[in-house]
Amino acid sequence: MESQSRPPKLMVRVKATMRVKRYSPRTEKTYCYWIRYFIRFHGVRHPASMGGSEVRAFLEYLAVERQVAAATQNQALNALVFLYRHVLDQPLGDIGEFSRARRPRRLPVVLSHEDVMRVLSQLSGPMNLMATLMYGSGLRLIETCRLRVRDIDVERQIITVRAGKGDKDRTTLLPASCISSLQHQISTAKRHLDVRLDHGRVPVTLPHALDRKYPNAGVSLAWQWLFPASRPCCDMVGKVVLHHIHPSAVQRAVKQAMKAAGLPRPGSCHTLRHSFATQLLSQGTDIRTVQELLGHKSLETTQIYTHVLGKGFAGVRSPLG
């Protein structure tokens, strides 16, 4: 009986708090990593017995000794702020000055339309469609993987991105050239659903507690993944479900396609999204429209693409012609 009265362990509390606040599984995994790292760094002391000075020392270590990127240091800081504010209920406050990891200003790699077409020609089937959507709709890789049948509006030529970065919804363009492939992919999703209904009724994973509110949503066509995983798996409570395709599989396929296309510079899935933005801006699309299509919180993030465009942007030309 005594063991049952003990408070839950720290990491159990961290995970429970993150799930109540609806953080993504990826963020949960990342924050847990940094919290464990912080605890080990300070000799396995409990965070409740530490505070701002220990956090500052840890961040200094990451920047000076580990020489991590600025984004990585900020990620660690965010994890610890979350721990102290939401789990331990003892906010850090001002932790003072510490060495900041340097954030180098680098321009994104972008491809010409012709180069993108060469890359796409090296892909087939769902991989081709996913890469095409990243370029033609400006989707992030994870947003593409998470598309469901209900997110595709062929009639209005709109794609709805649900719970994108920052847990925000937005709409973006559905290229007319993708309609036929998308309709084929939806038909494939329906066939796969029919097979699963005939062999055990395996549902797809659903956001939050939707499966309790709508018990049949997981086996309805609208909620099916557009790009499902090749086989079912077990979720966190041991239930057999069908997840979406893993992003790493798409990353490998696109990387191989770019290598086969003989590109002068290496790229990634995000290069296709970068290329979407620069193509729109070079055609004269308003930068705020591009910001909305990309789902950028800040216009400053979108403005980096104006530095990549060169003489064609907004009609500006060098005095030398």
C-alpha positions in Angstrom: 0.0 0.0 0.0 2.9 2.4 0.7 4.2 2.1 -2.9 0.8 3.0 -4.2 0.8 6.3 -2.2 4.1 7.5 -3.5 3.9 10.4 -6.0 4.6 9.4 -9.7 8.1 9.6 -10.9 9.3 12.9 -12.4 9.4 11.7 -16.1 6.0 10.1 -15.7 4.7 13.5 -14.6 6.5 15.3 -17.4 4.9 13.0 -20.0 1.4 13.2 -18.4 1.6 17.1 -18.3 2.7 17.2 -22.0 -0.2 15.0 -23.1 -2.7 17.0 -21.1 -1.4 20.1 -22.9 -1.5 18.2 -26.2 2.2 18.5 -27.1 3.2 16.4 -30.1 4.9 13.0 -29.6 8.1 14.4 -31.2 8.2 17.4 -28.8 7.5 15.0 -25.9 10.5 12.8 -26.9 12.7 15.8 -27.4 11.9 17.5 -24.1 12.3 14.3 -22.1 15.8 13.8 -23.7 16.9 17.3 -22.6 15.4 16.9 -19.1 17.2 13.6 -18.6 20.5 15.1 -20.0 20.2 18.1 -17.5 19.7 15.7 -14.6 22.7 13.5 -15.5 24.8 16.6 -16.1 24.3 17.7 -12.5 25.0 14.3 -11.0 21.5 12.9 -11.0 20.2 15.6 -8.6 16.5 16.1 -8.6 15.5 19.3 -10.6 13.4 20.5 -7.6 16.6 21.0 -5.6 18.2 23.1 -8.4 17.3 26.3 -10.2 18.4 29.1 -12.5 22.2 28.8 -11.7 22.2 25.1 -12.6 20.2 25.7 -15.8 22.6 28.5 -16.8 25.6 26.2 -16.2 24.0 23.5 -18.4 23.3 25.9 -21.2 26.9 27.3 -21.0 28.2 23.7 -21.3 26.1 23.0 -24.4 27.3 26.2 -26.1 31.0 26.2 -25.0 31.9 22.5 -24.6 29.4 20.8 -26.9 29.3 23.7 -29.4 25.7 22.9 -30.3 23.7 25.0 -32.7 21.7 27.9 -31.5 18.4 26.1 -32.2 19.6 23.1 -30.2 20.5 25.3 -27.2 17.1 27.0 -27.4 15.4 23.6 -27.5 17.1 22.6 -24.3 16.1 25.9 -22.6 12.5 25.5 -23.7 12.4 21.9 -22.2 13.8 23.1 -18.9 11.4 26.1 -18.7 8.5 23.7 -19.3 9.8 21.4 -16.6 10.0 24.1 -13.9 6.9 26.1 -14.9 4.4 23.3 -15.7 5.7 20.2 -13.8 7.5 21.4 -10.7 5.5 24.6 -10.4 8.5 26.7 -9.6 9.2 29.0 -12.6 12.8 29.8 -13.3 12.5 33.5 -13.7 15.6 35.4 -14.9 18.4 32.9 -15.1 20.9 35.6 -16.0 23.4 35.9 -18.8 24.9 32.9 -20.4 27.0 32.1 -23.5 24.6 31.9 -26.5 25.3 29.4 -29.2 26.0 31.3 -32.4 23.3 31.3 -35.0 25.0 31.6 -38.4 23.0 33.3 -41.1 22.8 30.9 -44.0 20.5 31.1 -47.0 18.4 28.1 -47.8 19.2 25.8 -50.7 16.7 26.3 -53.5 16.2 24.6 -56.8 15.1 25.9 -60.2 11.8 24.6 -61.5 13.7 22.5 -64.0 15.9 20.9 -61.3 12.8 20.1 -59.3 11.2 18.4 -62.3 14.4 16.3 -62.7 14.1 15.2 -59.1 10.4 14.3 -59.4 11.1 12.3 -62.5 13.3 10.0 -60.3 10.4 9.2 -58.0 7.2 7.2 -58.6 4.0 6.3 -56.9 3.2 7.8 -53.5 6.8 9.1 -53.1 6.4 11.1 -56.3 3.1 12.6 -55.1 4.5 13.5 -51.7 7.5 15.3 -53.1 5.2 17.0 -55.6 3.0 18.3 -52.8 6.0 19.6 -50.9 7.0 21.6 -54.0 3.6 22.4 -55.4 1.8 23.2 -52.1 4.7 24.3 -49.9 4.1 21.6 -47.3 6.6 20.6 -44.6 7.6 16.9 -44.7 5.6 16.0 -41.5 2.6 17.9 -42.8 2.7 15.8 -46.0 2.9 12.6 -44.0 0.0 13.5 -41.8 -2.5 14.3 -44.6 -5.8 12.6 -44.3 -8.5 12.0 -47.0 -10.6 14.8 -45.4 -7.9 17.3 -45.9 -8.1 17.2 -49.7 -10.7 19.5 -51.4 -10.5 18.7 -55.1 -13.4 20.9 -56.0 -11.9 24.1 -54.5 -8.3 22.9 -55.1 -7.4 23.5 -51.5 -5.3 21.4 -49.0 -6.0 21.9 -45.3 -3.0 21.5 -43.1 -4.2 20.5 -39.6 -2.2 21.1 -36.4 0.8 22.2 -38.3 3.8 23.9 -36.7 2.6 25.7 -33.6 -0.5 23.5 -33.6 -2.1 25.8 -36.1 -4.4 25.0 -39.1 -4.0 26.6 -42.4 -5.0 26.1 -46.1 -2.7 26.0 -49.1 -2.8 25.4 -52.8 -3.7 22.1 -54.4 -2.0 22.1 -57.8 -4.4 21.1 -60.6 -1.7 18.7 -61.9 -1.9 16.7 -58.7 -5.7 16.1 -58.8 -5.6 12.8 -60.7 -2.8 11.4 -58.5 -4.6 12.5 -55.4 -7.9 10.9 -56.5 -6.0 7.7 -57.2 -4.4 7.8 -53.7 -7.8 8.3 -52.1 -9.1 5.3 -54.0 -6.1 3.3 -52.8 -6.9 4.4 -49.2 -10.5 3.2 -49.6 -9.3 -0.2 -50.9 -6.9 -0.6 -48.0 -9.7 0.4 -45.5 -12.1 -2.2 -47.0 -9.4 -4.9 -46.6 -8.9 -3.9 -43.0 -12.6 -3.9 -42.3 -12.7 -7.5 -43.6 -9.7 -8.6 -41.5 -10.1 -7.3 -37.9 -11.2 -3.6 -38.2 -7.8 -2.0 -37.6 -8.4 1.8 -37.1 -6.0 4.6 -38.0 -4.5 6.7 -35.2 -6.7 9.7 -34.3 -5.9 13.1 -32.7 -6.4 13.4 -28.9 -9.6 11.6 -27.6 -11.5 11.7 -30.9 -11.7 7.9 -30.9 -13.7 8.0 -27.7 -16.0 10.7 -28.9 -16.6 9.2 -32.3 -15.9 5.4 -32.0 -16.2 4.8 -35.8 -14.0 7.7 -36.9 -10.9 5.5 -37.1 -12.6 3.3 -39.7 -14.3 6.0 -41.7 -12.8 7.0 -45.1 -12.5 10.7 -44.2 -10.1 10.0 -41.4 -7.8 7.6 -43.3 -4.2 8.6 -43.8 -3.5 9.6 -47.4 0.0 8.0 -47.0 -0.3 5.2 -44.5 2.4 3.1 -43.1 3.0 -0.3 -44.7 1.8 -2.3 -41.6 -0.1 -1.6 -38.4 1.6 -1.0 -35.1 0.8 -0.7 -31.4 0.1 2.7 -29.9 1.1 3.9 -26.4 -1.6 1.9 -24.7 -1.0 -1.3 -26.7 -3.9 -0.9 -29.2 -3.2 -2.1 -32.7 -3.6 0.9 -35.1 -2.4 2.1 -38.5 -0.1 5.1 -38.4 1.0 7.4 -41.3 4.2 6.7 -43.3 7.4 7.5 -41.4 9.1 10.7 -42.5 12.5 9.0 -42.7 11.3 6.8 -45.5 10.3 9.9 -47.5 13.6 11.6 -46.7 15.6 8.6 -48.0 13.6 8.5 -51.2 14.0 12.2 -51.9 17.7 12.2 -51.0 18.3 9.3 -53.5 16.2 11.1 -56.2 18.3 14.3 -55.8 21.5 12.3 -56.0 20.2 10.4 -59.1 19.2 13.8 -60.7 22.8 14.9 -60.5 22.1 18.2 -58.7 25.1 20.5 -58.2 24.2 21.0 -54.5 22.7 18.5 -52.1 19.2 19.1 -50.9 16.4 17.6 -48.8 12.6 17.5 -48.6 12.7 21.0 -47.1 14.5 22.2 -50.2 11.3 21.5 -52.2 9.4 23.8 -49.8 12.1 26.4 -50.1 11.8 26.2 -53.9 8.0 26.6 -53.6 8.4 29.9 -51.8 11.1 31.3 -54.1 9.1 30.4 -57.2 6.0 32.2 -55.9 8.0 35.3 -55.0 9.8 35.4 -58.3 6.4 35.4 -60.0 5.4 38.5 -58.1 3.2 36.9 -55.4 2.7 39.1 -52.4 5.1 38.1 -49.6 2.3 38.1 -47.0 0.4 35.6 -49.1 3.5 33.4 -49.3 3.8 33.7 -45.5 0.2 32.5 -45.0 0.7 29.6 -47.5 3.9 28.5 -45.7 2.4 28.9 -42.2 5.2 31.2 -41.0 4.4 32.9 -37.7 6.7 35.8 -38.5 7.1 37.7 -41.8 10.8 37.9 -41.1 11.1 34.1 -41.6 9.5 34.4 -45.1 11.7 37.4 -46.0 14.8 35.2 -46.1 13.7 34.0 -49.5 14.0 37.5 -50.9 17.8 37.2 -50.4 17.9 34.1 -52.6 16.2 35.5 -55.6 18.8 37.8 -57.0 18.0 40.3 -59.7 14.5 39.0 -60.6 12.9 39.9 -57.3 10.2 42.7 -57.6 11.8 43.9 -60.9 14.9 45.1 -59.2 18.0 45.1 -61.4 21.6 46.1 -60.9 22.7 49.5 -62.2 25.0 47.6 -64.5 22.1 45.7 -66.0 
